[in-house]
């Protein structure tokens, strides 16, 4: 019976056999002649026990039987310490034994104990020497009692060796199973990380391209109807298409650069990016009223991008599904604990509460993005309006990055935004 054994462990049994034969040769002053036949047979069984457990058990059985039949010298000549090798052979045989017929080593242990007991009582001089009294002729009950004591001692020793081998084998199997489970867990974690990164890339590409392509498609469709009658409008539409395409190209390049190791983006205000977003939508027909309340504070690069992407996706949805003639409201409410971003848009005439919300990746993607930034996102829909509200907490890093000279404000361009309680100003309105 061959068993797969780790490369280092395969040397344990032969090394133990070498130590045993050297130790017994020194202790019993052996010269490796006929009297050492039993010892050589038993240590050979130990040497091959883990690789060939069935052969090793058979060799031990044959060696003990030959001694019992007086083919090998009896105890006085061969030495009593030879029997200490039998439990060692059983121990290594159990380590190498397979899953089938696991009772065989234990049965062999009991059989060996019986053969040794018979061998001891076959050698009358030895058994009288062991017990210091004349056993033969003292009655069968006394003889059976002594025989039972010898048998019990050897059986207990052999079975203890089998139990020790079983315990070591189970511990080794448990350790291998634990390592295999840890390896599977590591592979699963890697696959999960890859899948999460794939989903993140898909979400980023959706946010980057959906907005620009929506504007491009809208302007291109409009040019088909007005290119003969309104050449100036065509020029403006072409400019919007070119600007949207350039913006998509820049954002895509920036997205690709994020996938390579790079220094962290410095904290800043999302105002410039939101103003550009409002202008592009305003030039395409959706007037965005951009309003800010409270005292702004710098936001780290990743969370600033989350703010811009949430606003962009919400306004793109308003552009595609809302009533463009009524515009949309984008509000940033800053306070000491965090930022609340709100986007309110009016629904189109055919969306007035009659049609269910469209299934897609936009809203779930925004919720996931807000959660990744440590915040939350909620949507509300009534008969005429649809609103998106996101809240992002202020982190310790944001507080450390705060400008001691005063926060940056978005109202640098009076044609785009109003602050605090001022009236909102329409973004992208042509004079």
Secondary structure as GFF3:
##gff-version 3
##sequence-region A 1 431
A	DSSP	alpha_helix	10	27	.	.	.	ID=ss1
A	DSSP	three_ten_helix	34	36	.	.	.	ID=ss2
A	DSSP	alpha_helix	37	48	.	.	.	ID=ss3
A	DSSP	alpha_helix	53	68	.	.	.	ID=ss4
A	DSSP	alpha_helix	75	78	.	.	.	ID=ss5
A	DSSP	three_ten_helix	80	83	.	.	.	ID=ss6
A	DSSP	alpha_helix	84	96	.	.	.	ID=ss7
A	DSSP	alpha_helix	104	122	.	.	.	ID=ss8
A	DSSP	alpha_helix	124	131	.	.	.	ID=ss9
A	DSSP	alpha_helix	140	226	.	.	.	ID=ss10
A	DSSP	alpha_helix	231	258	.	.	.	ID=ss11
A	DSSP	alpha_helix	271	283	.	.	.	ID=ss12
A	DSSP	beta_strand	288	293	.	.	.	ID=ss13
A	DSSP	alpha_helix	301	321	.	.	.	ID=ss14
A	DSSP	three_ten_helix	324	326	.	.	.	ID=ss15
A	DSSP	beta_strand	328	334	.	.	.	ID=ss16
A	DSSP	beta_strand	338	346	.	.	.	ID=ss17
A	DSSP	three_ten_helix	349	351	.	.	.	ID=ss18
A	DSSP	alpha_helix	362	372	.	.	.	ID=ss19
A	DSSP	beta_strand	376	381	.	.	.	ID=ss20
A	DSSP	beta_strand	385	393	.	.	.	ID=ss21
A	DSSP	alpha_helix	396	400	.	.	.	ID=ss22
A	DSSP	beta_strand	417	419	.	.	.	ID=ss23
###
